[in-house]
Amino acid sequence: MNLVWGALVVVAVTVIAVAAMLLVRRRAPEGSYFSDGDRASGVFGVLATGFSVLLGFIIFLAFESYDDSRVGAETEALIVTQQVQTAQFLPAAAGTELTGDLVCYARSVVDSEWSALEAGQLGDSFNPWGPKMFRTIQSVEPRTDTEQSAYDRWMDETADRQQARNARVHGAEGVIPLPLWLVLLAISGVIFVYMLFFADRGERAITQGLLMGSVTVAITLLLSLLVFLNHPHGEGVGKLRPTAMERAQRQIDAELKVVGLDLRLPCDADGTAR
């Protein structure tokens, strides 16, 4: 959720809740609708505690998914850089081809894959340069000890890269199921209605507004945080961006320039095959 839109949602929901409280207050009896305020406060405490514990647990799980996506993106970028180095120890023709494919893989992640992640449309699709590299490495026949070692290392790094990619895309479509959202919204509604029964025309309007407003702001902010963590990729403050892979691209370009390897890349600037 964009920061500005999130703030607008919080303000709008709070204004509506406070207005509802002040409207109910006009006809409310003095001392609220509850004859026993202590017993009503105790019941509200049970509601609020149960809701906060459930919401806190869900936020913790959503943050874990968010952090896994962040770490996965950084690990994937690091492994791509390492595989470029490993490719230089494979047979010359295959090594050059694999290096070009890795550059295209990085470009594809930064452009097309990340756009799909932001839109939640990546699904089960795979990066097209993965199978391309698999076909290339499949034709390699190591002849020296160095090539054999590089071949084995390449296979290990490929598995690690795929695992890191899976972690990166894991939370793209949201990790919180719909029934859980419905439960959270239903409990929020119950708390809102329960708060209206605390309306008391004997209290000042500002006190009643603060009573409802503070609870509404707290709940709306926590739900907004949950929406943010449930969709970690995109534009905006705190959203995950392909920063690590962009940095890996710059490192790869610098390394290739140092070793004097001039590649004819099989893709354009967006990582699309020519």
Buried (B, 14 or more C-beta within 10 A) or exposed (E): BBEEEBEEBBEEBBEEBBEBBBEBBEEBEEEBEBEEEEEBEEEBEEBBEEBEEBBEEBBEBBBEBBBBBBBBBBBBBBBBBBBBBBBBBBBEEBBBBBBBBBBBBBBBBBBBBBBBBBEEEBEEEEBBBBEBBEEBBEEBEBEEEEBBEBBEBBEEBBEBBBBBBEBBBBBBEBBBEEEBBEBBEEBBEEBBEBBBBBBBBEBEEEEBBEBBBEBBBEBBBBBBBBBBBBBBBBEEEEBBBBEBBBBBBEBBEEBBEEEEBEEEBBBEEEBBEE
